[in-house]
Amino acid sequence: MKVLAIIGSPRKDGNTTILTNEVINILKKENIETEILNIGGKTISPCIACGKCFDMQNKQCIQTEDIVNECILKMENSDAILIASPTYFANVSTEVKALIDRAGMVAKANGDMLKRKIGAAIVAERRGGAIQVFNAINAFFLINQMIVSGSSYWNLGIGMAKGDVKNDEEGLSTMRTLAQNILWLLKKIK
Ligand SMILES: Cc1cc2nc3c(=O)[nH]c(=O)nc-3n(C[C@H](O)[C@H](O)[C@H](O)COP(=O)(O)O)c2cc1C
């Protein structure tokens, strides 16, 4: 069983990463194979609505110059996919938006190739807007027929400066419960 975490914050070791690590560390302790892929700060082209993924049907995007095709390949080879984003003006980061548009289109063009994988959103915010981010990421999972994992609260943590989220005990606890739910689901789909 493999869990892939894609982190879409350009701030290295920031709050989004801290929240993601809280989940990943528990999965690792249970001997689940994990991989973290940082897309934050990378130049990722937007979907250009060319429809070529529907012509090619090769599980890849026609745009090959950035990290998206690598992400899609890693998503295909994982049982659970975490997508973590900071809240930027009540939305996902630009990198995450470009990824979900292009990976989402490729997945649709290839018979919902991510279906029945587990999906979980992780969101960092200062004060407001995280629910929209949570919804945007979950919308990507749900339209791909993925099984979405929740927690005891929506999967978010609060903090502004780098590391602030460490003071959000409820947010961290939400991540630990999320990890337990992912573990439970992994056993079910095994
Ligand atoms: C461009 C930008 C827009 C932001 N917009 C919001 C927002 O709408 N709501 C909010 O609560 N925080 C907002 N923030 C704050 C970040 O979401 C917050 O600092 C978060 O912890 C950053 O995560 P990171 O440390 O992983 O980068 C914004 C930050 C930036 C840089």
PDBQT file of the ligand as one rigid body, heavy atoms in Angstrom, charges set to zero:
ROOT
HETATM    1  C1  LIG A 201      -1.035  35.054  -1.352  1.00  0.00    +0.000 C 
HETATM    2  C2  LIG A 201      -1.570  34.648  -0.009  1.00  0.00    +0.000 A 
HETATM    3  C3  LIG A 201      -2.930  34.649   0.206  1.00  0.00    +0.000 A 
HETATM    4  C4  LIG A 201      -3.450  34.249   1.429  1.00  0.00    +0.000 A 
HETATM    5  N1  LIG A 201      -4.819  34.211   1.588  1.00  0.00    +0.000 NA
HETATM    6  C5  LIG A 201      -5.339  33.755   2.757  1.00  0.00    +0.000 A 
HETATM    7  C6  LIG A 201      -6.749  33.641   2.923  1.00  0.00    +0.000 A 
HETATM    8  O1  LIG A 201      -7.551  33.916   2.042  1.00  0.00    +0.000 OA
HETATM    9  N2  LIG A 201      -7.204  33.190   4.116  1.00  0.00    +0.000 N 
HETATM   10  C7  LIG A 201      -6.365  32.851   5.146  1.00  0.00    +0.000 A 
HETATM   11  O2  LIG A 201      -6.841  32.445   6.197  1.00  0.00    +0.000 OA
HETATM   12  N3  LIG A 201      -5.029  32.912   4.997  1.00  0.00    +0.000 NA
HETATM   13  C8  LIG A 201      -4.488  33.356   3.824  1.00  0.00    +0.000 A 
HETATM   14  N4  LIG A 201      -3.124  33.407   3.671  1.00  0.00    +0.000 N 
HETATM   15  C9  LIG A 201      -2.262  32.913   4.761  1.00  0.00    +0.000 C 
HETATM   16  C10 LIG A 201      -1.817  31.470   4.553  1.00  0.00    +0.000 C 
HETATM   17  O3  LIG A 201      -2.868  30.621   4.138  1.00  0.00    +0.000 OA
HETATM   18  C11 LIG A 201      -1.226  30.909   5.854  1.00  0.00    +0.000 C 
HETATM   19  O4  LIG A 201      -0.146  31.723   6.258  1.00  0.00    +0.000 OA
HETATM   20  C12 LIG A 201      -0.803  29.472   5.754  1.00  0.00    +0.000 C 
HETATM   21  O5  LIG A 201      -0.436  29.002   7.026  1.00  0.00    +0.000 OA
HETATM   22  C13 LIG A 201       0.370  29.322   4.807  1.00  0.00    +0.000 C 
HETATM   23  O6  LIG A 201       0.796  27.984   4.750  1.00  0.00    +0.000 OA
HETATM   24  P1  LIG A 201       2.343  27.634   4.484  1.00  0.00    +0.000 P 
HETATM   25  O7  LIG A 201       3.106  27.964   5.733  1.00  0.00    +0.000 OA
HETATM   26  O8  LIG A 201       2.357  26.188   4.147  1.00  0.00    +0.000 OA
HETATM   27  O9  LIG A 201       2.766  28.473   3.311  1.00  0.00    +0.000 OA
HETATM   28  C14 LIG A 201      -2.574  33.840   2.461  1.00  0.00    +0.000 A 
HETATM   29  C15 LIG A 201      -1.189  33.861   2.254  1.00  0.00    +0.000 A 
HETATM   30  C16 LIG A 201      -0.685  34.258   1.028  1.00  0.00    +0.000 A 
HETATM   31  C17 LIG A 201       0.815  34.259   0.806  1.00  0.00    +0.000 C 
ENDROOT
TORSDOF 0
